C-alpha cells in the first residue's frame, strides 16, 4: 500500500500535523521516529527531519527505503528573497536549487549539480492542486500564495544583501535550508514531490508579527492545508 510522505521542518509543525492524524503508530528507524497513520482516509508517514540539507536528504531517503511512498510533501518556513513577499505569505515551489553549491571553477554554473542540472522541478499536477487548495483556504485575504523558485543552503540567511543576490542569481522567491535537498533525493528516486514554505521574515520591513505567534499560525495552516489536500 502506498502512502503520502510528509516531512516537517520544525517540531511545532510536525505536532500540528500529528494532531489531525488517526490510527497513529510510531516506527523508529536509524534514530528517526516516523509516524504511520491516516489523514482523512489517506495513509501517511510523518517525520521531523532536523535542520539542514544533510538531515533532510538522509530522512527523505530513509522514508523511501522503508515505506512505499507515492509522493512527498515538505512543509516549513523560509526567509523572503523578494521584496514582494510579506510575513505569512506562502510560496509553493515549482522548482528548487541549492545556492551554496558551487563548482563554477571547473566550468559549471553556480548552483549547477553535475549530471543533474541547476533546478529540481515539482510535479505539475500536484503543484496546481496545492496552489488551488492553499488559495481557497485564505478566506480573509490575510496572505498571498506565490508559485516560484525556492533556494536552499546550509546557512540561516539573515542578510538582506545575500537574499537579494540569491533572488537575482536564481530567481528565488525565498531561502531556506532543506527543500532542494529533498527535491534532489526525490528526483534521483523518480518520486514526485512538492515543497511549501510560509514566510517568517521579509527584507521589505513588513515583519509586524512575533515569531512564536507566526510559528503557531504557520503550523496550524500547514495542518489545515494537508487535511484539505488529502480529503
C-alpha positions as CSV (number, residue, x, y, z in Angstrom):
1,X,0.0,0.0,0.0
2,X,1.4,3.4,-1.0
3,X,1.4,6.3,1.4
4,X,2.0,10.1,1.3
5,X,5.2,11.1,2.9
6,X,5.2,14.3,4.9
7,X,8.4,15.9,6.1
8,X,8.1,18.7,8.6
9,X,10.9,21.2,9.1
10,X,10.1,22.0,12.7
11,X,8.7,20.1,15.7
12,X,5.8,22.5,16.2
13,X,4.7,21.9,12.6
14,X,5.0,18.2,13.0
15,X,2.9,18.2,16.1
16,X,0.1,20.2,14.5
17,X,0.0,17.7,11.6
18,X,0.1,14.8,14.1
19,X,-2.9,16.2,15.8
20,X,-5.0,15.7,12.7
21,X,-3.8,12.1,12.1
22,X,-5.6,9.0,13.3
23,X,-4.5,5.4,13.8
24,X,-1.0,6.6,14.7
25,X,1.8,4.1,15.0
26,X,5.4,5.2,15.7
27,X,8.2,3.4,13.9
28,X,11.8,4.1,14.8
29,X,14.4,3.8,12.1
30,X,18.0,5.0,12.5
31,X,17.2,7.4,15.4
32,X,14.3,8.9,13.4
33,X,10.7,8.5,14.6
34,X,8.2,8.0,11.7
35,X,4.5,8.2,12.5
36,X,2.3,6.0,10.4
37,X,-1.3,7.0,10.3
38,X,-4.2,8.5,8.3
39,X,-5.3,12.0,7.4
40,X,-8.9,11.6,6.5
41,X,-8.7,8.2,4.8
42,X,-5.3,8.6,3.2
43,X,-2.3,6.6,4.6
44,X,0.5,8.9,5.6
45,X,4.0,8.8,7.0
46,X,5.1,11.9,9.0
47,X,8.6,12.7,10.2
48,X,10.6,15.7,11.5
49,X,13.9,15.8,9.5
50,X,16.1,18.1,11.5
51,X,17.7,21.2,10.2
52,X,19.9,21.4,7.1
53,X,20.4,19.7,3.8
54,X,22.1,16.5,5.0
55,X,19.5,15.8,7.6
56,X,16.7,16.4,5.1
57,X,18.3,14.3,2.4
58,X,19.0,11.4,4.8
59,X,15.4,11.5,6.2
60,X,14.0,11.5,2.6
61,X,16.0,8.5,1.5
62,X,15.2,6.5,4.7
63,X,11.5,7.3,4.2
64,X,11.6,6.0,0.7
65,X,13.6,2.9,1.6
66,X,11.4,1.8,4.5
67,X,7.9,2.9,3.3
68,X,6.2,2.8,-0.1
69,X,5.7,6.5,-0.8
70,X,3.5,7.8,-3.6
71,X,4.8,11.4,-3.3
72,X,6.5,13.6,-0.7
73,X,5.3,16.9,0.8
74,X,7.8,19.1,2.6
75,X,6.4,21.9,4.7
76,X,8.2,24.6,6.7
77,X,9.3,28.2,7.0
78,X,11.6,30.4,4.9
79,X,13.0,33.9,4.6
80,X,11.8,36.1,1.7
81,X,14.3,36.8,-1.0
82,X,11.9,39.0,-2.9
83,X,10.5,42.4,-1.8
84,X,7.1,41.4,-3.0
85,X,6.7,38.9,-0.2
86,X,5.4,39.6,3.3
87,X,5.4,37.6,6.5
88,X,2.8,34.8,6.5
89,X,2.8,34.7,2.7
90,X,3.1,31.2,1.2
91,X,5.5,30.0,-1.5
92,X,4.9,26.8,-3.4
93,X,7.9,25.7,-5.3
94,X,7.7,25.0,-9.0
95,X,11.4,24.4,-8.9
96,X,14.3,24.4,-6.3
97,X,18.0,24.9,-6.3
98,X,21.0,24.8,-3.9
99,X,22.5,28.3,-3.9
100,X,25.6,27.3,-1.8
101,X,26.6,24.5,-4.3
102,X,29.4,25.9,-6.4
103,X,31.7,24.1,-8.8
104,X,31.9,27.0,-11.2
105,X,35.7,27.0,-11.3
106,X,35.5,23.8,-13.4
107,X,33.0,25.1,-15.9
108,X,29.6,24.8,-14.4
109,X,27.1,27.5,-13.4
110,X,26.9,28.4,-9.8
111,X,24.3,26.1,-8.2
112,X,24.5,23.6,-11.0
113,X,25.0,20.0,-9.9
114,X,26.9,17.7,-12.3
115,X,24.7,15.4,-14.3
116,X,21.6,16.8,-12.6
117,X,21.4,20.4,-13.6
118,X,20.6,23.6,-11.8
119,X,16.9,23.1,-10.8
120,X,14.7,20.3,-9.5
121,X,11.1,20.5,-10.7
122,X,7.9,19.8,-8.9
123,X,5.3,17.5,-10.4
124,X,2.9,19.8,-12.3
125,X,-0.4,18.3,-11.4
126,X,0.5,18.2,-7.7
127,X,1.7,21.8,-7.9
128,X,-1.6,23.0,-9.4
129,X,-3.6,21.1,-6.9
130,X,-1.7,22.5,-3.9
131,X,-1.9,26.1,-5.3
132,X,-5.7,25.8,-5.7
133,X,-6.2,24.4,-2.2
134,X,-3.9,26.9,-0.5
135,X,-5.6,29.9,-2.2
136,X,-9.0,28.6,-1.3
137,X,-8.1,28.4,2.4
138,X,-7.5,32.2,2.7
139,X,-11.0,33.4,3.4
140,X,-9.9,36.8,4.8
141,X,-7.2,37.6,2.2
142,X,-4.6,37.7,5.0
143,X,-1.8,36.3,3.0
144,X,-0.8,35.7,-0.7
145,X,0.1,32.4,-2.3
146,X,3.1,32.6,-4.7
147,X,4.5,30.0,-7.1
148,X,8.2,30.2,-7.9
149,X,11.7,29.1,-7.1
150,X,12.9,28.2,-3.6
151,X,16.6,28.2,-2.9
152,X,18.3,26.1,-0.2
153,X,21.6,26.3,1.6
154,X,23.3,25.1,4.8
155,X,23.0,28.6,6.3
156,X,20.4,30.6,8.1
157,X,20.2,33.6,5.9
158,X,19.5,36.9,7.8
159,X,21.5,39.2,5.5
160,X,19.2,41.1,3.0
161,X,22.2,41.5,0.7
162,X,22.6,37.8,0.4
163,X,18.9,37.2,-0.1
164,X,18.8,39.8,-2.8
165,X,21.8,38.2,-4.6
166,X,20.1,34.8,-4.5
167,X,17.0,36.4,-5.9
168,X,19.0,37.9,-8.8
169,X,21.1,34.9,-9.5
170,X,18.4,32.2,-9.3
171,X,15.1,34.0,-9.4
172,X,14.4,32.7,-6.0
173,X,11.4,34.0,-4.0
174,X,12.6,32.7,-0.7
175,X,15.6,30.9,1.0
176,X,15.6,28.1,3.5
177,X,17.7,25.0,4.5
178,X,16.1,21.7,3.4
179,X,13.8,21.9,0.4
180,X,16.2,21.5,-2.5
181,X,18.0,18.5,-1.0
182,X,14.6,16.8,-0.5
183,X,13.9,17.6,-4.1
184,X,17.2,16.2,-5.3
185,X,16.7,12.9,-3.5
186,X,13.1,12.6,-4.8
187,X,14.4,13.3,-8.4
188,X,17.0,10.6,-8.1
189,X,14.4,8.2,-6.9
190,X,11.8,9.2,-9.5
191,X,9.4,10.2,-6.7
192,X,7.1,13.2,-7.1
193,X,7.4,16.0,-4.5
194,X,6.1,19.4,-3.5
195,X,7.8,21.9,-1.2
196,X,5.7,24.6,0.5
197,X,7.1,27.4,2.7
198,X,5.5,30.1,4.8
199,X,7.5,33.3,5.1
200,X,8.8,34.1,8.5
201,X,10.8,37.2,7.7
202,X,10.9,39.6,4.9
203,X,13.6,42.1,3.6
204,X,10.9,44.7,2.8
205,X,10.5,45.6,6.5
206,X,6.9,44.3,6.8
207,X,7.6,41.9,9.7
208,X,4.9,43.0,12.0
209,X,4.4,39.7,13.8
210,X,6.1,37.9,16.7
211,X,7.9,34.8,15.6
212,X,6.2,32.5,18.1
213,X,2.8,33.9,17.0
214,X,3.8,33.4,13.4
215,X,5.0,29.8,14.1
216,X,1.7,28.9,15.6
217,X,-0.2,30.4,12.6
218,X,2.1,28.7,10.2
219,X,1.8,25.3,11.9
220,X,-2.0,25.3,12.0
221,X,-2.1,26.5,8.4
222,X,0.1,23.5,7.3
223,X,-2.2,21.1,9.1
224,X,-5.3,22.6,7.6
225,X,-3.8,22.5,4.2
226,X,-2.9,18.8,4.5
227,X,-6.4,17.9,5.7
228,X,-7.9,19.6,2.6
229,X,-5.3,18.1,0.2
230,X,-5.8,14.6,1.4
231,X,-9.6,14.8,1.6
